[in-house]
Amino acid sequence: AHELRTPIAIMQTRIDGMPDGRERRRMLDDVARLAEAAEQLLDFERNDQAVDLDETVDLVGIARTVVADLAPLAIAGGYQICFQSDADRLERRGSPSALPRAVSNLVRNAIDHGGNRGMITVSVSRAVSGGDRISVADEGPGIPAEHRELVFEPFYRVTPRSKGAGLGLSLVRQVAANHGGEVGIESSVAGTRVTIELA
C-alpha cells in the first residue's frame, strides 16, 4: 500500500493536466478511490500494530473534529450532518490516531451508503454501565439482514460496485477490539446506526 502512493500521486498529477471534461472527472474519481483504498490498507496495518492505546483522549473532541472535517463532503453528497453529545468532554485512555480514523470511517460509510439524502447524526455518550459510546446514524435504505455481520469482514462490500476497498467497517471493528470494545449495527429501511462501544 505504501508503494502505491507514489504512482497514484503521479497519475493524479497527469490527469490534473488534462483538459476538463467528463472523462477527466471520471479518471480523477477512479484515482481518488485508489488512493483511499491504499490509505485504508495502511490504516489496517497501523491498527494491527497499535502502540498508542494508553494516551488520554477526548471522545467528544475527536467526534466533533471528524464532523467538522467531513461536513463539506456530507453536504456535497446531499446530506445534512449534526453532532450530539450529552457532555462537553468525555476523556478516557485510548489511541489519539486510531479513534479519529474509526469515527471518520463510520461517517464516510454513511456518506457512501446513506442514499444521498437525510441527516447523518454523530453522537457521543457515556453508557449507564460506565462505558463510552460513539454512534453514527444515517437515514438511508439500510443494510439487508443477511449482510449485517458480513460488512465487518475485510474486503466485503454489500454492493460489488461500491466505492472503497471494503475495509472501512473492518478497520472500525479492529480499533474497537484494540480498545477492549466492540461494534454494533442496527439497520432497517429507515436507516443504519453503527455504534462503537468502549468498556
Secondary structure as UniProt FT lines:
FT   TURN            2..4
FT   HELIX           5..16
FT   HELIX           22..48
FT   TURN            53..54
FT   STRAND          55..58
FT   HELIX           59..76
FT   TURN            77..78
FT   STRAND          80..85
FT   STRAND          91..94
FT   TURN            96..97
FT   HELIX           98..113
FT   TURN            115..116
FT   STRAND          119..126
FT   TURN            128..129
FT   STRAND          132..137
FT   HELIX           145..147
FT   TURN            148..149
FT   HELIX           150..152
FT   TURN            154..155
FT   TURN            160..161
FT   HELIX           168..178
FT   TURN            179..180
FT   STRAND          182..188
FT   TURN            189..190
FT   STRAND          191..198
//
